[in-house]
Amino acid sequence: MAPSLEAKARQQVLEILAQRQHFSPTDKRAVVMDSMAEFRPIMEGISYGTEFLLLFVGLLTLGIGGVGVMNIMLVTVNERVREISLRRALGARRRHVRVQFLAEALALTLAGGGIGVLLSVAIGAAIGTLPFLGPAYEDTTGKGDSHMQMSWEILAASVSVLAIVGILSGLAPAMRASRLDPVEALRYE
């Protein structure tokens, strides 16, 4: 209902009820009627709370994923000590080794993020629209429902954060790999 018509409709309903139930239409305690405008702050609070919860879960997941990538890259450094030392002995500089491991960590992180984005798009498309307030108010217009859709701004922010997590989680293994002494590393079994 349009907000301009809501006050007029409330007054008409109150007058009809007052006439049938024999009370004064000016008595504020006789009938309590809530409008959609009164529910708007509640709905916004629920929406902001849900967004905050999802942001927290997303950041926690990214943190855990970053630790996982770092562990994978540390194991990779340990498994490739001979390769790294051979490259260093043949003239590769520390920055070349660092860039290689940072690129691998970033590729691993972005591949996982790409799979996550595809999965979220597929799940969002499969779910479509979730009824939220429509059934409660017998509203069939769909205005009170939750519509699942991809936000390009959030996707861009997610990819940026994912790239930062990939670089940060690959930084320690890359530094460790670049600091290997080629002579000592060639003796490593």
Disulfide bonds with the S-S distance in Angstrom:
none
